């Protein structure tokens, strides 16, 4: 089964960067789902269906796509005699738990793909602060703030005047709500570069700390 996401094929990256997982149809992105895998995480049913779809295409076999609503309108659905059974509706907690597992799996998959190249470069050049900065940014984007700070700290140790990494440490502390540490990092970065971006960060952090004079200063 496939369903229409409503996302234009021009914006496929909003769904996934892996074009092998999607189908372009009628100008939109469609997602295939294997419906014979009940109880499995959604992402796995998606991956399995996409693999089967692509295998069929590679064999040169024709794939027919039929609208469910149009089929039901033409052919009356076969129903069983009513015997009183009703499906059990899962609780909000069960849905949330399964949703979180799928999100964690998807994030881990996307994150591993992104950091693999950088880690490969680090093997060849383990003392490159820019690579550690890039790793820090990537981990932060995916909400892994401890790992982000770990790699940004390595970048600054390799180059104590690396403004981008110092500023990014401030960004991570800002994201986790540690505004005192964020302010210190931004102030440290400002010593090496009077960048307007750093000043804006200082003003935003001062505001969060309730320091109106700091906001006006920067």
N, C-alpha and C positions, 0 to 999 in steps of 0.2 A: 504494500500500500504506500502511496505517496500523498503528501499534503502540501498545499500552497502556503508558504510563510507570509506572503504579501510583500516580501522584500524584493525590490527591483534587482535584476541580474547585474546591474551596474554596481550595486552595493553588496555583493555577495560576501565581502569580508565581515559584514555585520553578523553573519551566521557562522562562517568558518573560512579560514584561508585555504583549507584543503578542498580543492574543487572536485576531488574524487568522491567527496561525501554528499555532493549536491547534484540536483538535476535542474537544468534551465529549460523552462517551458512557458510559453506565452508571455515572455518578457519578465517572468518572476523566478525566484528561487524556490524549488520544491525539495522536500526532504523525504527520502524513502525510509520506511519503518517495517521491520520484519514482525508481523503480528502473530507468528507462531512461537514466540518466546516470552510467554507470560511470566511475570516475576523477575525478569532480567532488567538491569538498569536501562533506561531509555537510550543512552549513548551507545550501548552495545547492540541494541536492536537496530539502531540507525546505521552503525558501522557494518553489521552483517548484511543488511538489506542493500547497502551501497555496494558492497563487494559482489554480491550476487548480480546486481544490475550491471556493474562494469564487466563482470565475467561474461555475461550474456552478450553484451555489446562487442567484446573482443572476439567472440566466436562468430560474429557476423549475423547473429540471429535477430529477427525482427521482434521488437517489443511493442505490444499493444497497450495503450493507456486508455482506460475507460472510466468515465465519471460515475461515481457511486450513485449520486442523485438521479442521473439520467437512466442508469440501469434499473434502479428501484421503480422509476416511473414506468418503465417498459415491461419489467418482469416483476410480478407480485412476489415479495419475499416469502420464503417458506417458513412457517412458524410451527412450534410445537404446541401440543395441547397444554393449557394452563394447569399446572399441578401445584401452584402455591409457592413455588420457589422465587425468592427475591435476592438479588446480589447484595452482598454486605458492603456498605459504603465505608471506606477506610476513614479513620479519624484524622483530624487536622495534624496531630503529632506524627502519625505514620507517613502522611504525605510529605510533611516537612523533612522528616528523616531521610526518606528516599530521595527527595529533591536535593538535599545537601550532599548525599553520596554521589549523585550524578554530577553536581556542580564541582565537587572536589576532584572527581575523576577527570572531568573535562579540563579544569584549570591545570591539574598536574600534567595532563597530556600536552596542552598548549605550551605550558611553561618549559617542560623538558625539551620540546622542539626548539624553543627560542634560545635556551642557554647552552645547548649542545655545541653550537658553533663557537661561542665565546670560550667555553671550557677547552675546546680543541686548540684555540689560539693561545690560551694561557699555558698549555703544555709546552708550546714552542717559545713563549715569551712570558715566563711567570712573574716578571718584575715590571709589567706594564700597568701603571695605575689606571689608564683609560679603560682597560678591559675590566678591571674590578669595579670601576664606576658604572660601566655598562651593565654588569651583572647586578649591581645594587639597584639600578633603575628598574631593571626587568623584574626582580623580586618584589620591589615596592609596588609596581603596577598590578601584580597578582596578589597583593595583600600579605606577602611573606616578609613582614617588616624586620624581624630579627635577622634573617639572612641578608636583607638589604643593608642593614646597619653593619653587619659583619664584613661585607665586601666593600662598602664605602670606607669603613675604618682602615681596611688594608690599603685602599687607594691613597688615603691621606698619610698613612705611615710611609708609603713609598715616596710620596711627594707632599710634604707638609704644607706647601703653598698651592695645592691643587684646589682652586676656588670652586670649580664645578662640583667636586666630590663633597667639599665642606658644605656648600649650599644645599646639596641633595640630602646630606645628613639632617640639616635643618628641616628640609621638606618632610622627611620621614617622621621626625619627632613631632612636627606639626600635625601630620596625619593621625598619629596615635594619641594626640592631645597633650603631649608633654611640651607645653609652650615655653617653659623656662629653659629647657635644653635647646629647643628650636631657636630661641632668641640668642643664646650664646653662640650657636653655630653660625647664624646669620651675621652676628657682629664680628665673628672671627673671619668670615668670608669677606666682609666689607673692608677689612684692613688691607686686603690684597687687591681688591677690585671694587671701585665705587659704582658698580653696576646699578642701573635703575631697577632691575629685577630684584636684586638683593634688598634694595631700599623698600620696595613694595612689600617684600616678604617680612621685613622688619616692622613696617607699619601695620600689616595684618596681624602679626604676632603680638605687637604691643596692644592692639585693640582687644585681642582675645584675653590679654592679661589685665585689661581695664586701665591701661596706662595711656591716658589721653595725651600727655606731654610727649610720649614716645611716638604716637601717631603723627602729631604735628611736626616733630623733629625730622621724621623721615619722609 
